[in-house]
Amino acid sequence: MRINLLFSLRGKLTAMLLLASLTAALAVGGTAYWLLMQDFNATVRETAFTNFQADIQAYIGKYGSWENARRSQVFHEFVMQRRGPSGSLNPLPGAGSRPALPGETDAGETRRQGAPAGAVHRRDPPFHFMLIDTQGHVLLGGDGRQDTVVGEDLRRDARPISVNGKVDVLAVPVGSPQLSTQDKAYLGAMRKALQNGLLAACALTVVMGLVFGSRFGARVRELTSAIQSMRADGEILQQVPVHSRDEMGLLASAFNRMSRELSQAHSALRRTNEQVQSQAAQLKELSVRDPLTQMFNRRYFDEQSALLYQQAMRHGRSVSVMVGDLDYFKSINDDFSHAIGDEVLRRVALILRKNTRSTDVVARYGGEEFVIAFPESTVQQAAIRCEALRAAIEQHTWQEVHPDLRVTMSMGLCDDTKRGSIEKMLAAADEGLYEAKRSGRNRVVSG
């Protein structure tokens, strides 16, 4: 029986392997990209804070305090003068931690398309910071209103900036990262690399899922094929190869052991069944055989003669029955012994069997009485055969049993199926037998 691959154990296992592997690959790829963005943003924020901190420290250090510095020079102008045209002190991760992209200088600046060599535009910081004092008053940035007091939640995120070993101000990151074109290109390249790696992992997952699913499915098919072969008309003993020591190997070993035990039990059961059938046949044979003469007994004759009568009536054919009795058999037992009487019965039975057809039903009806049913025979045909039987019995060499022994048989015949039953035909044949007895014995009379 062929099983649809979609609903087979192999198909289900392969689908589960693929689903689990693809889910794991997607989870790993997504987690890797998220961690990359987290690390990238953290590094960008840290570098931007370092540069901002250096600017604030230099600004306050030059003028002595924040108030003096603010009255003397605008902070952004100070930064422009301090950093120069590039606008950068420390290389940001987008430039210093990756290979330079086309059109990018060593410091991480990008030359504008069409600008002369050496001309670069200033790179805006990727993070903006709000500057507050230790009491939470806004000094720079934010919504532009100085001396505004920020909330406690912003103070917790603030990072201290020390000048000459003293914390004068705090820096609070404001807004989300503002990535440059180079940063976006770098992240795009990393994202593409992760996507390619994810696709490669998915492809490898599919291949490995199909390979392992096919190998597992092959082991399962070996078991199912062996089980299907264990039919009543097939070979019970089936063995499958054990490929491993895992659960499938244990299952294969258990199946082999079960198959051997089942085969042994089946063989023993078959032998027992054969013995039972043989004994039943023997019992049946004993139930229909006369133990002394080994001829069929009265029970068997009644069953078979009734069937012959029904067939004759159904098909309009003839059937004849004979009832025979040994003459003076009681005297044989009395004069020569019962042992000789038994031997006479055995020899008469042999003569009757040897001189009748295989289709005739010959039986010992009881004591010294014998019966024969002749299918497809009229009373005239049956009389000829019975006369031959009578002569064979009379002419037998009884002197071998005892010198003075003489054995004859009287017989009665009937073929009148119109009497209505085989029992009535036997009764008519029995009347013929008594007529033969009254007429001097050792003769055949039709009833």
N, C-alpha and C positions, 0 to 999 in steps of 0.2 A: 504494500500500500504506500503510495507516494504522498508525502506531506508537503503542503505549500510552504515554501521557504519563509514566507512572511510570518507564518504561525508555528514554525518549527522552533525547537529549543535552540538550535544554532542561530536562527535569525533573531530570536529574542535576546540571546546572550550577546550577539554582535551588536544589536541595537543598544543594549544597556551599556556595553563597553564604550561604544562610540559616544553615547550621551554623557556618561560619566567623564570620559576623557576630554570631550569638547567643553563640557562645563568647567572642568579643572583648568583647561587651557585658557578659556575666556576669563576665568577668575584670576589666574596668574597674570595674564596680559593686562587686565584692567587694574589689578593691584600694582603691578610694576609701573604702569603709566601714572597712576595716582601718586605713588611714592616718588617717581621722577619729578612730577610737578611740585610736590611738597618740598623735596630737597632743593629743587631749582629756585623756588620762591624764597625758601629760607636762606639760601646762599645769597640771592640777590638782595634780600632785605638786610642781611648782615653786612654785606659789602657797602650797600647804600648808607646804612647807619654809621659804618666806620668812616666813610667820606664826610658825612654830615657832621659827625662828632669832631673830626679833624678841623672842619671849617669853623664850627662853633668855638672850639678851643683856641684856634688861631685868632678868631675875631675878638673874643673876650680878652685873650692874652695880649693882644696888641694895644687895646685901649684901657685895660685894667678892670673893667666891669661891663655888664650888659648895658646899663644905662648910658655910660660914657660912649660905648661903641655905637649904640643906636643914635645918639646925638651927633656923633662924628661922621658916620658913613652908613649908608644903607647896606644891609647885610648882603643882598644879592649882588650889589656892585663890588663889595669886598670879595665875594666868591669868584666873580668874573675876573677880577684882577689877580687873585691868588692862583686860580686854575689855568688861566690862559685861554687861548682860542678853543682848545679841545673840550674844556669844561669837565675834565676828568682827572682825578688824582690816582686812584687805584683802579686797575682794570676790573670791570664787572664780570660775573661768571659767563655772561653771554659772549664775552670777547676773550677774556684771559683763560677760560677753562675749556675752550674748544678751538679747533682750527679756524683760521681766518677765512671768511667767506669772500667771494669775488667782490672787489670794490671796497674792502674793509682794510684799514690801516692796522699797524701792530698794536696800537693803543685801544683799538676797538671802535674807532670812529669810522664813519662811512663817508666816502667822497661822493658828493652829489653828481649825478649823471650830467656830463657836459661841463663840469667845473674844472678849472686848471689843476694840474698836479700839485699836490701839497695843500689844496684848499679842502677843508673839512668843515662839516657843520657840527655844532656843539650838541652833545648827546644829553638829553634831559634825563634826570635821575629817575629810575624806575619806581622809586617810592618817595613819597613826600612825607615830611614829618612836621608835627606841631610842637613848638617849643613852649614849655611852661616852667614856672619857678617851683620851688619846693612847696609853696602854699597852694599850687594849682592854678595860678593866674597865667593866662595866655600871654606869651611874649612874642610869638611869631607863628604865622600860619593859622590853621583852623578856619573860622568863618571871617577872619580879617579883623575882628574886634579885639583889640588888645585889652588886657587886664580883666577879661572875662574869666570867671572861675569854672573850671571843668569839673565834671562829676567824678565820683569815687571810682567808678568802673574804668574810666580812662586813665586815672592815676595808677591803677594796678598794672596796666599795660605799659606804662612809661618806663623808659630806660634812662638811668642817670648818666650825666656827662660831667666829668670832673675836670676842674681847671686848677692847676697848682695843688693837687691833692685834696681839693675841696669840691663837694657836689654843689654846684651853683644852679644848674638847670636840669630839666628832664625832657626827653624826646619821646613823642607819641606818634607811631605810624598812622598815617591818614590815607584812607582810600585803598583801592586794590592796586596790584602791580600794573605798571604801564610798561609793557614789554616793547622793545625796539623791533625793527624789521629783522635785524640779525638774530635777536632772541627768538622771535617767532619762527624764523627759518631753521634755527637750531632745534627748537622743540618739534617743528614739523618733520625734520630729518629723523629725530629720535622716535617720533610717533610712527613714521613710516617703517623704521627699522623694527619697532615692536610689532607692527601689523604684519610685516613680512615674516618675522619670527613666529607670530601666532598662526599665520597661514601654513607655514612649514610644519608647525607642531600639529595643526589640525590634519594636514595631509598624512603625517606620520601616524597620527592617532587612527585615522581611517584604515591605513595599511595594516598597522599592528592589530587593530580590532578585527579586521577580516581574517588575518593570519591566525590569531589565537582563537577566534570564533570558529574558524574552519577546523583547526586541530581539535578543539573541544567537541565540535559537532561530529567529527569523524569517530571519536571514541564513543559518543552517544549512539551513533548509527551502528557501530559494531554491536553494542548491547541490544539495541532494538531489533537488529537483524537476527541476532541469536535467539532472542525471546520469541520472535515471530516464527522461527524455525522449530520451536519446541511445541509442535502440534501433536495431536493424538496419532496422526498418520505419518508424522515425521520423526526425526531422530531427536530423542530427548536429551542426549548428552551433547551439549554445545559448550565450547570453550572460546573465550575471547582473550587476546593478548593483554598483559598488564604492562602499561607503559610507564607508570610512575608509582610513587608511594603516597600520593595525595588522596583526597576523598574519592576521585575517579578510580585510582588504582585499588583502593579498598573496596569500592563498589564492584569493580571487575573481579577481584579475588573472591568476594562474597558470592557473586553470580556463578563463578566457576565451581566453587564448593557446593553451592545449592544445586547446580546442574548435575554434578557427580552424584550427590546424595539422592536427588530426584530420579536419576537414571537407574541407580541401584534399587531404589524402592519400586520403580516401575518394572524393572526386570523381575524382582521378587514377586510383585503382584501378578505379573504375567504368568510366571511359573505356577503360582498358586492358583490362578484362574484356569490354567491348562489342566492342573491336577483336579480341580473341582469339576471341570467339564468332563474330564476322563472318568472320574468317579461317578458323575451323574449319568454318563453314557453307560457305564458298567451297571449302575443301579437300574437304569431303564431297561437294559438288556436282560438283567436278572429278573426284572418284574414281568417280562413278557416271554421268558424262556422256562421251559421245563427242566429242572436241574438234572433229572435222570437221563433223559433222551436228548437234551439240548435242542429239542424242537420248540416251536412257538407254543404258548399255552392257550388256555381257553379265553383269557382276557384279550390277548392279542387277536385271536381268530375272530372273536365277536366284533371287535372294532373294524378290522380289515374287511370282513365279509359284509358288514353293513355298508361300508363305503362302496364295495363292488356292486352291491344290490342297487344303491342309489345311482351309480353311474349307468348301470344297465337300464334302469327305468328312465333315466334322463335322456339317454341316447338311443333307446329302443333296441338294445342288444341283449344277448342271452348270457346267463350265468347259471352254473350248476353247482350243487353241493353234494358231498358224499359223507355219510356217517358209517364208519367201519368199526367192527368189534372183533377181537381175537376169540376164536372158538375154544371153549373149554379152558380158558386161562386160569380159572380157579383150580382146576385139576392139575395144571402144570405147576402152580405154586405148591399145591399139597403133595403131589407125587415126586416132584424133582427139587423142590426148595425154592424159597423166595429169591435167592441169588440167581438161579437159572431163570426164574420169571423176569427178573430185572434185565438180565442179558437178552432175553427174548424181546422185551420192549425196546431195548437199545437197537437191536438188529432190525426189527421191523421199522423203526423210525428211520434208520439209514436207508433201507430199501425204498421207503416212500419218498425220501428226499432225492435219491438218485434217479428215480424213475418218474419224476414230475418236472414240469416246466418252472422256470424262475418266476414266472408271473402267477403261478398257482400258490395258494396259501395253504400250507400243510401244518397241522397242529395236533398235539396230544390233548384230547378234550377232557380226559380224566380217566384214571384207572387203565384198563386195556382198550379204551375207546379212542379212535382217531378220526379226524375230520379233514376234508379237503374242499377248498372252493376253487372251481375252474372258471375263470373269466373267459368271455367270448366262446363259450362251449355249450352246445345243446346236450340234452340228456343222452342222445345216441353217441355223440363224440365222447362225452364223459364216461359212458359205459365201456367203450373200447379201452380207454386208459385204465379204468378200474379193473377190468378183466385182466389186463397185463399186470397190474399190481398184485391182484389176487394170485395169479399164477406164479409171479416172482416170489411171493411169500411162501407159497406151498412148495416150490421147487428149491428153496434155499437149503444149503447144506447144514441142517440143524443137528446132524450127527456130530458135528464138531463141538457142539455144546454138550449133547448127551446122546448116546447111541440110540436110545429109545424115544427121543424127542421128535414130535411131529406138530407143526404149527400151521393153522389156516386162519383165514379171516372172512367174515361175512360182511357185505356192504349193501347200503341202501342209497338210492339216488333220487334227486328232484331238481327240475329246472323250471318249475311253474312259478314265474315271477308274479303272476296275477294273484297269488295267495296274499299279497299285501305287505310282507316283511320277510327278512331273512330268517327270523326265528320260526315263522310258519313253514318256510321251505325246509328248515332243518327238522322240524317236527314231521313233515311228510317223508323226508329221507329216513328218519328214524323208524317210521312205520314200514318202509321198505326193508330196513335192516331186520326188524322182527319177522317180517314175512320170509326173509332169507333164512333166518334161524329156524322157523317152523318148517321150512321146505327142505331141511337137511343140512344147512350150514354150508360154508365154503362156496358161496355164490354171490352174484350181484343182482339186486332187484331194484327196479325203478318204482318210486312211490307215487 
